Amino acid sequence: MKIVDITKDTLISAQKEGFTVLITKFNSDPLNPTWIVDKVEKDKIEANKKTLSESYQLCYSLNEAILTIDNRPFIGKLQLSHS
């Protein structure tokens, strides 16, 4: 398991590997969260966001994250469990 900063390049790399969402880990520190990437079908991302919000987790599509990271950087680190 590798922990890295969340950068645009890291997100683009994850997207190229087929990942579609960025999610905070369950029970992650809200002030310094640990994020993971996952593969969720594009038409199910919004439903996944709602389900995760019930357990106080955040979920962003990688497309959205890549487009907005320059203006709204993510706090915390990204866990690369696939490394």
C-alpha positions as CSV (number, residue, x, y, z in Angstrom):
1,M,0.0,0.0,0.0
2,K,1.4,3.4,-1.0
3,I,0.1,6.8,0.2
4,V,0.7,9.8,-2.2
5,D,-0.4,13.4,-2.6
6,I,-3.5,14.0,-4.6
7,T,-2.3,15.7,-7.8
8,K,-3.9,16.1,-11.3
9,D,-1.3,13.7,-12.7
10,T,-2.2,11.0,-10.1
11,L,-5.9,11.4,-10.9
12,I,-5.3,11.2,-14.6
13,S,-3.1,8.1,-14.1
14,A,-5.9,6.4,-12.0
15,Q,-8.4,7.3,-14.7
16,K,-6.2,5.7,-17.4
17,E,-6.2,2.5,-15.3
18,G,-10.0,2.4,-15.5
19,F,-10.9,4.0,-12.1
20,T,-13.9,6.3,-12.2
21,V,-14.4,7.7,-8.7
22,L,-12.4,9.1,-5.8
23,I,-13.8,8.2,-2.3
24,T,-12.9,8.9,1.3
25,K,-12.1,5.8,3.2
26,F,-14.7,4.8,5.9
27,N,-13.9,6.4,9.3
28,S,-11.2,8.6,7.7
29,D,-10.2,11.7,9.6
30,P,-12.4,14.5,8.1
31,L,-9.6,17.1,8.5
32,N,-6.9,14.9,6.8
33,P,-8.8,12.2,4.9
34,T,-7.4,9.2,3.2
35,W,-8.9,8.7,-0.3
36,I,-9.1,5.7,-2.5
37,V,-10.0,5.2,-6.1
38,D,-12.6,2.7,-7.3
39,K,-14.4,1.6,-10.4
40,V,-18.1,2.5,-10.4
41,E,-20.2,2.4,-13.6
42,K,-20.7,6.0,-14.8
43,D,-24.5,5.8,-14.6
44,K,-24.3,4.7,-10.9
45,I,-21.9,7.4,-9.7
46,E,-24.7,9.7,-8.4
47,A,-26.4,6.9,-6.6
48,N,-23.1,5.8,-5.1
49,K,-22.5,9.4,-3.8
50,K,-25.8,9.4,-2.0
51,T,-25.2,6.0,-0.4
52,L,-21.7,7.0,0.7
53,S,-22.9,10.3,2.1
54,E,-25.1,8.3,4.6
55,S,-21.9,7.0,6.2
56,Y,-20.2,10.5,6.0
57,Q,-18.0,9.5,3.1
58,L,-17.4,11.7,0.1
59,C,-17.4,10.5,-3.5
60,Y,-16.3,12.4,-6.6
61,S,-16.1,11.3,-10.2
62,L,-12.5,11.4,-11.4
63,N,-13.6,13.5,-14.4
64,E,-15.0,16.1,-12.0
65,A,-11.9,15.9,-9.7
66,I,-9.5,16.3,-12.6
67,L,-11.4,19.4,-13.9
68,T,-11.6,21.1,-10.6
69,I,-8.4,20.2,-8.7
70,D,-6.5,23.3,-9.9
71,N,-9.1,25.6,-8.3
72,R,-10.2,23.3,-5.4
73,P,-7.3,21.0,-4.3
74,F,-8.2,18.0,-2.2
75,I,-7.0,17.7,1.4
76,G,-5.6,14.5,2.6
77,K,-3.7,11.7,0.8
78,L,-4.5,9.1,-1.8
79,Q,-4.0,5.4,-0.9
80,L,-2.8,3.4,-3.9
81,S,-3.9,-0.1,-2.9
82,H,-3.3,-1.3,-6.4
83,S,0.5,-0.5,-6.3
